[in-house]
Amino acid sequence: MRRTILIVIAIVAVAAATYVARGWLADLPLVGRHLARPPAPSADVWVCPMHPEVRQAGPGTCPKCGMDLERQAPAGAASMQDHATVKSQPTRGSVPEPVPAEPRAGVSIDLRRQQLIGVRLSRAERRTVTRNTRAVGLVKYDETRLSDVNLKVEGWIEDLFVNATGQPIRRGQRLFSLYSPDLVSTQHEYLLALKTRERLATSRVADARGHADRLVASARQRLELWDLPADEIAALEQTRQPRTTMVFTSPVSGFVIEKRVLKGMRVMPGELLYKVADLSVVWVEADVYERESPGIKPGMAARVTIDAYPGDVFNGRVNYVYPFVDEQTRTVRVRVELANRGMRLKPGMYANVELASPGAEALVVPTDAVIDTGRAQFVFVSLGDGYFEPRKVEVGQRLDGAIEVRTGLQDGDQVASGATFFIDSESQLRAAMQGFEDLPDVVSASSSSAPASRFTITFSSEPDPPRNGPNTFVAQVRDPQGAPVTDAEVSVRLYMAPMPSMNMPAMRSDARLVHVADGRYRGQGNVTMSGRWDVTVTATRAGERLASRQLAIVAK
């Protein structure tokens, strides 16, 4: 009996375990489905679009700026969207996209602040400009006025009359005396030819007289070809005594810049004895940067100043532009020829060269009016009432205190030429704020109507663009089917962000629009300052918001 009871209890336990296991296995898909579901969204949070740190559980207005709070997407939905979105990453070896230039927007600065930060206005004007190219050069010898003094006969230096480098000499001045066996023998031949001619002067044989004349001429020509001075030859004819040493004179005038001859030295034909330079004219060779070289032409006027003579100007002209570029300095050499009156210009002096190109007509602005970012150049054009518009320009040559503008400006445009750094900083800040995308129109979750993103609001002002002071604002509200909404309450809020660089706080202005006809709402609003304003247009009905639109306007 007891055994039977134990068997029954075991069967019941096995049946119960089987039932429980079947139920658990049947519930496995439900468990999987439960784990796959996203978590329940958290409660709605309302956030200020301008001050994200302002958050609350329901709708309302921001205590800092007064703007209506916007409903933020639930955290769970945002996380699922983040998991679903995969940001593409550049692969190795891909070409990076070019970095765009920094965006810029218009800036409005009242007259008082312009004076505080030092804004100046300059007129873009078209005028005849002369391009001045400045370069540094060296005074050098005129290579066409260098002379090499040497001999055409072998000999020994007996006396040296010019024995110092830098010594000035004149044409015909004695340089040295030379003993040369060849000269002595040629003198004997010349004297013998003269004596023979005299003896045959009375001869009846014409051929004999002619032969004697040719011997004299041949010996004299040999002495002349050896550069023996004419007075030495005349003295030889008169004394009829050969001289063991002959005096040689300078063939040119100038300064001895190199002397290699010494007393008692043996000299050979063609050997350099003196190098003489005529310094009545000198060269100034200047190095011009490669980018400036195309405008340099022979014949251009050159203005040369020397540090040794402050205040003195030496005027000359470019007589040659060298046909090559120095690979190391990336410069082109330009040669200027100058008259050296009083021998004031000495080779080796440093020279400042200013080359003036012929005048050409160009549109120019002050140099400090152009902002060069490396990728582009900008100027800020004044449109009146303190409003400055950034404008991209293409610049050309740089002049004295001015720069040529090839495209982007017209004659008479007023540009900012002072404090452009502050204006550019504010312009980039404005452009960055304009770059944010408008928030989508939203509606209260308790509303049973269509989503607010399907309601449309158009906005305009009269005049357009608005001016500083009273303006008329016009809004058009339509429902998802495109029908006009005539029973809404429309409000407009204008907000200008603070500008710390100009010590200006944030500003706000509100306006209420009244329905006129066919979903059009009009009302008066006050724009307290020229510049960019962030506009929020809100349409509500019975306390529920239908639509909200954000945009930006620029008041002038």
C-alpha positions, 0 to 999 in steps of 0.5 A: 500500500505504502509503495503504491502511494509513493509511485502515484506521488512520483507520477504526479511530480513528473507530470507537474514538471513536464507541464511547467517545462512546456509552459516555460518553453512556450514563453521563450518567444515572448521573452525574446520579443520582450527583450527586442522591444525598445524601452518605453519612452520617458516623459516629455521634456520642454527645452528653450531653443536658445538656452538648452540648460532651461528644461521643464516637464511641461510647456511654458516660456524661458525665464531668460529670454522669454521664448516659448519652450520646445518639446524635446524628443523622448530619450528612448527614441533618440537612442534608437535613432542614434543606433540606426544611424551609422556615420560614414567614415572616410576609408584609407587612401580616400581624398579629403574634401576641401575645407570651405572658407569660413562663412561670414554674415552682415554686421550692424554697428551703430555710430557710437560703437564704430567710434569706440572700436575705431571703424574708418570708412574709405572709398574705393576709387579708380585712379592712375597708380604707379607700381613701385618695386623696391629691392636691395642691390650692390654697387659694382664695376661697369664690366665694359669699363674694365681693362687688363694691362699686360705685355706682348714681350718677355722681360724683367721689371726694372722700375715700378712707377705705379706700385699700389692697388687703388691708385688712380692712373691716367692714360699715358702715365708711366707704369714701369720700365722693362728690360727685354733682350728682344726689345734690345735686338729689335732696337739694333735692327731698327737703327741698322735699317735707318743707317742703311736707308740713309746710305742708299738715299743717293743710290740710283737703284730704285729697288735698293732704296725701296728695300731700305724703306721696307726694312725701316718700316718692318723694324718700326712696326715690330716695336709698335706691335710690342706696345712701345710708346711713340715717344720712346721710338722717337727718342731712339731715332734721335739719339741713335743709341739703343736703350736697355730698358724701355718705359711702358705707359698706361693705355687707359684711365681709371683706378688700379683694382688689382696689381700683380707686378713686382719690381724685378719680376720676370713677366711673360707675354699675356701675363696680367700685370694690372687690372684697371677700372673706369669708375666714371660709370657704375652698375647697381645690380638689384635682386627683384622677387620672381613674382614682381619681375614681369613688370620690370623692363629695360628703360624703366626709371630707377631711384637709388639711395645709398646708406652712406649718403642719407637724403641723396638720390641717384637717378638712373635707368634699368639697362638690362634684366638678366634672363634667369632666376636664382634657384636659391633666392627665387629672384631676378637680377636687374641692372641699373646704370648710374653716372658716378660724379665725384666718385661717390659711388664705390663698388661694394656699397649697399643700395636701395633701389626703387623701380617705378613702372608706367602708370596704369588705371586701377580700382584701389582700397586701403591695404588694411581694408582687405582681410586675407584668410589664405583661401579668399580675400574679403572686404566689408562694404558699408551699406549705410545706417551702420550696416556692413556686408562682407564681400569677396574680392579678387586682389591684384598688385600691392601699392604704397598703402593701397591694394588693387581690387580686380573684382568684387567692388565698384568705384565709389563703394565705401569699405571699412578700413579700420577695426576690420578684425573686430568686424570680421570676428562678429561677422563669423559669429553671425554666420555661425548662428545663421548656420543652425537649422530651423527647429521643426514645427511641433504641437502639443501631444494632447492635441487631436489635430494633425501634427504641427509640422504639417501646418505652414507659416509664411512671414514677411515684413513691410518694408522688406528688409525691415528698417530700424524702427516701427515695421509691419509684420505679415504672417500667413497660416495654413492647415495641413490641407492648405486651407487658411487658418482664421481663428489662431493667435499669432505672435512674433518674437525678435531676438538679437544675441549679445555681442561681447566684443562690442559690449552689447547685451541681448535684445528682444522685441514682441509683437501680436498679429491680428487676423485680416482675411484669408489666414493673413495676420498683420501687426506692428513691431518695433526693430530697435537696432539694425542688424540680424534678428532671430525671429520666432513666429508662433500660432496657437488656438485655444491654448494649444500651439498649432505651429512655430517657425524660426527664421532670421531677418537682417534689418537695415 
